[in-house]
């Protein structure tokens, strides 16, 4: 019996470190939903092209650059919002306040970039609105070429 206990003790002690060193199986990588990928890409585009005027918090600059938070331009008609990127904007009244800076056309952005950045803006800074699709951007661009 003593011999059995000694053998069992040796087995347990010698196998414990090996068991303790085992790494857990790697978790399967989950793919982010397509919409969230677009939002992440949109954030990068916003940071590069929009942040200097509309600010990190989307609050804009009083009297100069309109805010992107809870405005009819951002949360309302997507066609109007896409047109702002395609054609630019000048001297606009948003939510009862006038903004005088000229926003130049951002038409150098691809359809995908426009869709991504507008989806980001419509779902950031406290905004909650539907995504802008590449197809919607294409329709607006085509209408502007006529």
N, C-alpha and C positions, 0 to 999 in steps of 0.2 A: 504494500500500500504506500509506503514511504517512497518507493522507487517510482510509482505511478504519479504521485504528487510532484516529485522532483522533475519528472519528464514533462508533466503538464505545465509547471511553472516555467521551465526553460522555453517551452513552445510559446507560451503567452508572452513572456518577456522579449523573446527574439522577434516575434511577429508584430508586436505593438508599434515599434518605430516605423516599420514598413507600412503598416496600415495608416499611421498618422501622417505619413509623407505623401500619401496619394492625393493627387489633385482632383478636384471635382470635375466632372465632365463639362466641357465648354457649353455655354448656353447658346442656343440658336439665335443668330442675330435677327432682330425684328426689323422689318422695313418700315420706314415712316410713311404714313399716308401721303399720296401725291400732293394733296392740298398743303400739307405742312412743309413739304419740300419747296413748293412754290413760295410759301411765306418766307422761308429761310433765304431763298434766292432773292426775293423781293426786298428783304431787309438789307442785304448787301448792296443792292441797286440803290435803295433809298439812302443808305449811308454815303455812297459815292456821289450821287447826283442831286439829292433833295435836302439832305440834312442841313447844309449851310444856310439855306433860306427858311425852311420850315421847322428847323431845330430838332434836337434829339427826342424831345417829348411830343413833337407834332404841333406845338403851340403857336408856331409862326412868330411874326414880329408885328406888333400893333401898328396899324396904318400902312405897313409895307408889304408883308408877306402873310397871306391868310393862314389861319390854323387849319389843321387837318382833323381836328377832334370834334366829333359830333356836329358836323356841318352838313347842310343839304347838298353841297357839291360832292362830298365824299360818300355820304350814305344814300343819296338819291339816285337819280337816273345815271346808269353806267355809261350810256352813250355820251352824255354831256361831260362826264369825268374823263373818258378816253379822249374826247375832243380837246380837252385842256392839254393833255400830253402831246397830241398830234399837232395842234395848232398854236399852242401857247395861250397866254391870257394877259389882259391888260386892263387896269382900272375897273375893278369889280367890287360889287357890294355883296358881302356874304354875311348872312345872319344879322343884317342891319349895320354892319360896319364896312367902311370903304377901305380898300387896299390899293396902293398906288404903284407898287413895283411891277415891272413887266416880267412875266414868266415866259422865258423863251420856249419855243417848240422843243420837244424832246424826241422828235421824229427819228433821230438817229438810233434810238433804242429799237431792238427787234420786237416783233409782236409778242414773243414769249416774255421778254424783259418787261414790256409794258403790262402784260397780264399779271406777272409776278409782283411788280412793285405796287400796282393798284390793288391787288388782292391783299398785299401786306398792309397798305394804308387803310383799307376798308376793315381790317381786322386787328388793328393796333391802336394804341392811344385811347383805349376805352371804346373803340368802335366795334360793332358786330354787324357785318353785312355779308352778302353772298360774294363768292369769288368772281373775278373777272376772267373770262376765258380768252384763249388765243383767237378763237373763232369770232368773238365779239369785237376784238381789236381789229381783225382783218376786215370785218364789215364796215367799221367806222373809217378805216384808212381808205378802203375802196370808194366809199361815199365822198370822201374828201378829194379824190382824184378827178371826179366828174366835173 
